[in-house]
Amino acid sequence: MQLGNLRRIVLRFRPQDRSAREFLARVVCQRATNPDCEIDIQLHDGAPSVEVEFDTKEVVRLETEGMTAGDIVRLVSNKSKEREVMETFERAGWRKEMAVVGGPAGGKW
């Protein structure tokens, strides 16, 4: 998992939440990919979550109850890649509304 376009990661979890602790270890190991990325840990008794702030200041909060560390890594990585693709489109002059996902209605081109 690359931290390249991330400004901040906030992990909220219960101390006994093994998946969150494993995810934290993976994030710390990737710190070299973006040393400026802040990592904020908040221990509490509520539902676990990961909040990701991109370098564009966009914030995405992900509920992680019942997920493995691998699931959380994939989810954060996918959101990060999605943001990178959207930034590429925006730099090319495309607007979000212009993107077509899945092809035309009815499946015929």
N, CA, C and O of each residue as an XYZ file, in Angstrom:
436
protein
N       0.844     -1.181      0.000
C       0.000      0.000      0.000
C       0.882      1.235      0.000
O       1.717      1.411      0.887
N       0.696      2.081     -0.990
C       1.457      3.318     -1.096
C       0.712      4.451     -0.395
O      -0.517      4.510     -0.443
N       1.441      5.338      0.246
C       0.838      6.469      0.942
C       1.001      7.760      0.153
O       0.735      8.844      0.673
N       1.435      7.651     -1.094
C       1.812      8.797     -1.910
C       0.863      9.981     -1.909
O       1.310     11.107     -1.692
N      -0.428      9.776     -2.144
C      -1.355     10.907     -2.232
C      -2.168     11.104     -0.951
O      -3.198     11.778     -0.962
N      -1.702     10.517      0.147
C      -2.416     10.658      1.417
C      -1.745     11.706      2.296
O      -0.523     11.734      2.435
N      -2.560     12.552      2.875
C      -2.071     13.586      3.780
C      -2.146     13.104      5.222
O      -1.282     13.416      6.043
N      -3.214     12.324      5.523
C      -3.440     11.926      6.915
C      -4.281     10.658      6.955
O      -5.183     10.470      6.139
N      -3.971      9.789      7.916
C      -4.770      8.597      8.181
C      -5.126      8.620      9.654
O      -4.251      8.748     10.511
N      -6.415      8.497      9.949
C      -6.884      8.443     11.335
C      -7.469      7.055     11.565
O      -8.422      6.657     10.894
N      -6.899      6.325     12.510
C      -7.399      4.996     12.868
C      -8.116      5.107     14.206
O      -7.547      5.570     15.194
N      -9.376      4.674     14.223
C     -10.151      4.628     15.463
C     -10.505      3.170     15.718
O     -11.150      2.523     14.893
N     -10.074      2.659     16.871
C     -10.339      1.250     17.134
C     -10.226      0.935     18.614
O      -9.665      1.697     19.401
N     -10.780     -0.218     18.961
C     -10.669     -0.745     20.324
C      -9.280     -1.366     20.482
O      -8.756     -1.935     19.524
N      -8.676     -1.271     21.660
C      -7.328     -1.820     21.853
C      -7.213     -3.301     21.481
O      -6.152     -3.734     21.031
N      -8.269     -4.076     21.659
C      -8.203     -5.515     21.361
C      -8.456     -5.833     19.883
O      -8.468     -7.006     19.512
N      -8.656     -4.834     19.041
C      -8.953     -5.039     17.625
C      -7.669     -5.389     16.860
O      -6.884     -4.513     16.496
N      -7.483     -6.680     16.630
C      -6.257     -7.171     15.993
C      -6.100     -6.669     14.555
O      -4.998     -6.311     14.138
N      -7.188     -6.643     13.806
C      -7.121     -6.193     12.411
C      -6.615     -4.756     12.313
O      -5.786     -4.439     11.460
N      -7.115     -3.901     13.181
C      -6.689     -2.497     13.164
C      -5.213     -2.377     13.522
O      -4.491     -1.582     12.919
N      -4.766     -3.151     14.489
C      -3.345     -3.106     14.872
C      -2.467     -3.605     13.727
O      -1.406     -3.036     13.470
N      -2.899     -4.660     13.038
C      -2.138     -5.167     11.889
C      -2.123     -4.139     10.757
O      -1.098     -3.947     10.104
N      -3.256     -3.483     10.527
C      -3.307     -2.445      9.502
C      -2.340     -1.317      9.857
O      -1.612     -0.820      8.998
N      -2.339     -0.921     11.117
C      -1.426      0.127     11.570
C       0.024     -0.263     11.296
O       0.809      0.560     10.826
N       0.379     -1.493     11.584
C       1.749     -1.971     11.330
C       2.087     -1.860      9.846
O       3.197     -1.462      9.494
N       1.148     -2.206      8.979
C       1.391     -2.126      7.538
C       1.569     -0.682      7.087
O       2.416     -0.387      6.244
N       0.768      0.212      7.650
C       0.873      1.633      7.298
C       2.233      2.175      7.732
O       2.896      2.879      6.971
N       2.641      1.850      8.943
C       3.923      2.331      9.458
C       5.069      1.814      8.589
O       6.028      2.543      8.336
N       4.979      0.577      8.134
C       6.019      0.004      7.266
C       6.099      0.725      5.925
O       7.154      0.724      5.291
N       5.008      1.337      5.483
C       4.982      2.047      4.200
C       5.250      3.545      4.353
O       5.151      4.295      3.383
N       5.580      3.969      5.538
C       5.789      5.396      5.823
C       6.815      6.024      4.878
O       6.704      7.209      4.563
N       7.805      5.264      4.421
C       8.840      5.798      3.536
C       8.265      6.275      2.202
O       8.877      7.115      1.541
N       7.094      5.756      1.787
C       6.493      6.174      0.522
C       5.915      7.583      0.610
O       5.666      8.219     -0.414
N       5.701      8.074      1.838
C       5.251      9.452      2.050
C       5.497      9.817      3.516
O       4.593      9.691      4.342
N       6.699     10.264      3.841
C       7.017     10.585      5.233
C       6.175     11.726      5.813
O       6.094     11.877      7.031
N       5.545     12.534      4.937
C       4.719     13.648      5.410
C       3.308     13.224      5.803
O       2.565     14.024      6.372
N       2.929     11.990      5.515
C       1.591     11.498      5.855
C       1.484     11.351      7.376
O       2.262     10.626      7.997
N       0.515     12.044      7.959
C       0.291     11.959      9.405
C      -0.508     10.701      9.722
O      -1.424     10.333      8.986
N      -0.156     10.054     10.807
C      -0.893      8.884     11.268
C      -1.397      9.195     12.667
O      -0.610      9.417     13.586
N      -2.705      9.207     12.820
C      -3.341      9.545     14.086
C      -4.069      8.312     14.608
O      -4.890      7.728     13.901
N      -3.777      7.921     15.823
C      -4.393      6.739     16.429
C      -5.308      7.188     17.559
O      -4.897      7.936     18.446
N      -6.547      6.724     17.518
C      -7.517      7.064     18.552
C      -8.130      5.777     19.081
O      -8.907      5.117     18.391
N      -7.777      5.433     20.299
C      -8.358      4.252     20.946
C      -9.684      4.643     21.586
O      -9.772      5.662     22.271
N     -10.710      3.835     21.362
C     -12.027      4.094     21.943
C     -12.834      2.813     21.931
O     -12.371      1.791     21.424
N     -14.036      2.855     22.484
C     -14.872      1.659     22.582
C     -15.893      1.540     21.460
O     -16.653      0.573     21.426
N     -15.928      2.502     20.542
C     -16.905      2.472     19.451
C     -16.479      1.581     18.301
O     -15.491      0.852     18.387
N     -17.242      1.655     17.228
C     -16.953      0.863     16.030
C     -15.644      1.340     15.395
O     -15.383      2.542     15.343
N     -14.826      0.408     14.913
C     -13.559      0.791     14.299
C     -13.775      1.453     12.938
O     -14.710      1.122     12.210
N     -12.891      2.391     12.615
C     -12.968      3.059     11.318
C     -11.588      3.583     10.937
O     -10.692      3.726     11.770
N     -11.460      3.860      9.658
C     -10.255      4.495      9.126
C     -10.721      5.721      8.359
O     -11.609      5.638      7.511
N     -10.119      6.845      8.663
C     -10.421      8.076      7.949
C      -9.175      8.456      7.165
O      -8.081      8.545      7.723
N      -9.346      8.678      5.880
C      -8.227      8.989      5.001
C      -8.423     10.395      4.450
O      -9.478     10.713      3.901
N      -7.400     11.236      4.600
C      -7.427     12.564      3.997
C      -6.390     12.581      2.878
O      -5.213     12.298      3.099
N      -6.845     12.917      1.676
C      -5.961     12.965      0.523
C      -5.248     14.309      0.471
O      -5.623     15.246      1.177
N      -4.221     14.401     -0.368
C      -3.494     15.661     -0.484
C      -4.365     16.779     -1.057
O      -3.991     17.950     -0.995
N      -5.523     16.421     -1.614
C      -6.487     17.412     -2.118
C      -7.410     17.911     -1.006
O      -8.286     18.740     -1.251
N      -7.218     17.411      0.207
C      -8.012     17.706      1.407
C      -9.364     17.005      1.426
O     -10.169     17.237      2.328
N      -9.621     16.144      0.435
C     -10.835     15.326      0.437
C     -10.685     14.275      1.536
O      -9.623     13.669      1.675
N     -11.745     14.060      2.315
C     -11.715     13.103      3.418
C     -12.728     11.994      3.156
O     -13.877     12.252      2.798
N     -12.275     10.745      3.341
C     -13.146      9.577      3.184
C     -13.075      8.784      4.483
O     -11.989      8.445      4.952
N     -14.238      8.489      5.064
C     -14.281      7.684      6.289
C     -14.796      6.300      5.932
O     -15.829      6.156      5.279
N     -14.060      5.280      6.372
C     -14.380      3.902      6.055
C     -14.668      3.129      7.335
O     -13.831      3.077      8.236
N     -15.842      2.536      7.413
C     -16.182      1.700      8.562
C     -15.517      0.344      8.366
O     -15.661     -0.259      7.303
N     -14.797     -0.147      9.360
C     -13.991     -1.358      9.182
C     -14.391     -2.507     10.102
O     -13.636     -3.469     10.244
N     -15.543     -2.426     10.718
C     -16.021     -3.494     11.608
C     -16.040     -4.826     10.860
O     -16.598     -4.915      9.766
N     -15.436     -5.855     11.441
C     -15.459     -7.190     10.868
C     -14.514     -7.410      9.694
O     -14.548     -8.472      9.074
N     -13.681     -6.441      9.377
C     -12.766     -6.574      8.251
C     -11.400     -7.063      8.726
O     -11.000     -6.807      9.861
N     -10.694     -7.764      7.852
C      -9.321     -8.160      8.157
C      -8.394     -6.994      7.798
O      -8.803     -6.044      7.130
N      -7.149     -7.081      8.249
C      -6.169     -6.045      7.895
C      -6.010     -5.974      6.377
O      -5.901     -4.886      5.812
N      -5.998     -7.132      5.720
C      -5.891     -7.162      4.261
C      -7.063     -6.474      3.582
O      -6.882     -5.767      2.591
N      -8.275     -6.679      4.117
C      -9.468     -6.009      3.574
C      -9.327     -4.492      3.692
O      -9.653     -3.760      2.757
N      -8.844     -4.024      4.836
C      -8.698     -2.585      5.070
C      -7.646     -2.013      4.123
O      -7.844     -0.944      3.546
N      -6.528     -2.723      3.962
C      -5.477     -2.269      3.041
C      -6.037     -2.153      1.628
O      -5.811     -1.148      0.954
N      -6.762     -3.169      1.175
C      -7.349     -3.130     -0.174
C      -8.325     -1.976     -0.323
O      -8.320     -1.286     -1.343
N      -9.161     -1.760      0.682
C     -10.147     -0.685      0.623
C      -9.464      0.683      0.540
O      -9.832      1.511     -0.294
N      -8.480      0.919      1.397
C      -7.762      2.202      1.383
C      -6.992      2.349      0.073
O      -6.996      3.426     -0.522
N      -6.332      1.287     -0.385
C      -5.585      1.337     -1.648
C      -6.507      1.649     -2.821
O      -6.162      2.455     -3.686
N      -7.680      1.014     -2.856
C      -8.627      1.268     -3.937
C      -9.112      2.714     -3.928
O      -9.213      3.341     -4.983
N      -9.413      3.245     -2.747
C      -9.838      4.648     -2.647
C      -8.719      5.576     -3.105
O      -8.971      6.576     -3.778
N      -7.485      5.243     -2.740
C      -6.334      6.049     -3.127
C      -6.139      6.017     -4.647
O      -5.913      7.057     -5.265
N      -6.224      4.828     -5.245
C      -6.077      4.703     -6.691
C      -7.215      5.423     -7.416
O      -6.998      6.065     -8.444
N      -8.423      5.310     -6.874
C      -9.577      5.992     -7.453
C      -9.339      7.499     -7.478
O      -9.624      8.167     -8.472
N      -8.817      8.021     -6.381
C      -8.534      9.459     -6.288
C      -7.451      9.857     -7.288
O      -7.550     10.912     -7.915
N      -6.416      9.026     -7.447
C      -5.349      9.316     -8.408
C      -5.898      9.369     -9.832
O      -5.524     10.247    -10.610
N      -6.782      8.436    -10.174
C      -7.382      8.419    -11.510
C      -8.219      9.680    -11.732
O      -8.143     10.301    -12.792
N      -9.016     10.054    -10.728
C      -9.846     11.252    -10.862
C      -8.974     12.501    -11.011
O      -9.314     13.398    -11.783
N      -7.867     12.569    -10.291
C      -6.954     13.711    -10.418
C      -6.363     13.763    -11.826
O      -6.210     14.843    -12.396
N      -6.034     12.603    -12.386
C      -5.500     12.545    -13.748
C      -6.542     13.058    -14.740
O      -6.219     13.847    -15.628
N      -7.788     12.612    -14.592
C      -8.866     13.090    -15.461
C      -9.052     14.600    -15.323
O      -9.213     15.306    -16.318
N      -9.028     15.089    -14.081
C      -9.233     16.521    -13.852
C      -8.116     17.346    -14.487
O      -8.373     18.408    -15.053
N      -6.870     16.859    -14.396
C      -5.749     17.573    -15.019
C      -5.886     17.582    -16.539
O      -5.420     18.506    -17.205
N      -6.528     16.548    -17.084
C      -6.732     16.457    -18.534
C      -7.958     17.244    -18.984
O      -8.258     17.293    -20.177
N      -8.661     17.855    -18.051
C      -9.819     18.668    -18.401
C     -11.154     17.963    -18.312
O     -12.184     18.536    -18.666
N     -11.151     16.716    -17.840
C     -12.403     15.979    -17.678
C     -13.029     16.352    -16.348
O     -12.339     16.632    -15.367
N     -14.350     16.349    -16.342
C     -15.086     16.547    -15.089
C     -15.614     15.195    -14.643
O     -15.793     14.292    -15.460
N     -15.861     15.057    -13.363
C     -16.343     13.799    -12.795
C     -17.627     13.333    -13.488
O     -17.823     12.136    -13.701
N     -18.489     14.271    -13.834
C     -19.771     13.919    -14.452
C     -19.578     13.312    -15.837
O     -20.473     12.633    -16.340
N     -18.424     13.546    -16.462
C     -18.180     13.067    -17.821
C     -17.753     11.606    -17.854
O     -17.849     10.957    -18.896
N     -17.285     11.087    -16.735
C     -16.782      9.707    -16.703
C     -17.933      8.728    -16.892
O     -18.985      8.874    -16.270
N     -17.737      7.735    -17.744
C     -18.733      6.706    -17.995
C     -18.212      5.414    -17.402
O     -17.114      4.969    -17.737
N     -18.988      4.815    -16.531
C     -18.586      3.575    -15.899
C     -19.529      2.481    -16.342
O     -20.745      2.621    -16.206
N     -18.992      1.385    -16.875
C     -19.817      0.240    -17.225
C     -20.457      0.308    -18.589
O     -21.200     -0.606    -18.947
N     -20.212      1.338    -19.369
C     -20.747      1.403    -20.717
C     -22.169      1.949    -20.732
O     -22.711      2.306    -19.686
N     -22.764      2.014    -21.896
C     -24.105      2.578    -22.036
C     -25.189      1.670    -21.452
O     -24.971      0.476    -21.245
N     -26.345      2.247    -21.195
C     -27.469      1.469    -20.682
C     -27.856      0.404    -21.703
O     -27.837      0.656    -22.908
N     -28.194     -0.750    -21.232
C     -28.580     -1.838    -22.127
C     -27.398     -2.652    -22.615
O     -27.589     -3.685    -23.255
N     -26.174     -2.209    -22.325
C     -24.976     -2.948    -22.672
C     -24.572     -2.918    -24.131
O     -23.668     -3.656    -24.520
N     -25.216     -2.079    -24.973
C     -24.859     -1.993    -26.387
C     -24.139     -0.677    -26.649
O     -24.548      0.384    -26.178
N     -23.067     -0.776    -27.405
C     -22.318      0.419    -27.766
C     -22.926      0.963    -28.990
O     -22.470      1.984    -29.504
